[in-house]
Amino acid sequence: MTRPTEAAERGFDTMGAVRGHLLLTNCLEDELTRPNIELAMKEDRLLWLDLQGTDDEVLILLREVFKIHPLAVEDVKEFHQRPKIEDYDDFVSIVAYGARGLGEPMTEVHCFYFYAERFLVSVHRDEVPAVAEACTATCCPARSTRTCRWCPTGSTT
């Protein structure tokens, strides 16, 4: 008999409390759910997952889906760390400070990044408008005429 995942034991299968963006290389605007993330990983598609918050759902996702080392996951709980880069077997962990937007101080946002061959996961506690703008620019290049869920208005660009 297989042991259920920590997420299943705690009722986080749907990841209802996780906020952020899931962007795939084909600009698919899937909902941010664990099944969609797992499907993208299983299909070996490049993805950028931007997560806002460091609650249990986020930590479980990092451990179980992305196989992030427990020490790196533990780091995500502690903000105000010094900037650093750590090389693990399957990914690189980066702790850095950034700005909320253009013209803002670089000390405003503390971010964690996990970079591997097929994914980039960014984690931050507060909302970062620059990330939302990057997501919009990524999924709506050249102001396409299709509807985009990530655009600020949620309407055709």
Number of C-alpha atoms within 10 A of each C-alpha: 3 4 7 9 13 15 18 11 10 12 12 19 16 15 17 12 12 20 17 17 21 23 24 19 11 11 15 13 15 15 15 20 16 19 14 14 22 15 11 19 16 9 9 12 14 17 21 18 20 22 22 19 20 20 13 15 22 20 18 21 22 20 15 14 13 19 13 22 16 11 8 20 21 11 13 22 13 9 15 12 13 9 12 10 13 11 11 12 8 13 20 17 22 17 22 18 18 15 17 19 15 9 7 11 12 14 12 14 21 21 24 26 21 25 17 16 11 13 19 18 19 21 21 20 17 15 15 17 13 14 16 17 14 11 19 19 14 16 21 20 11 9 11 11 11 10 14 19 17 22 17 11 10 10 12 13 16
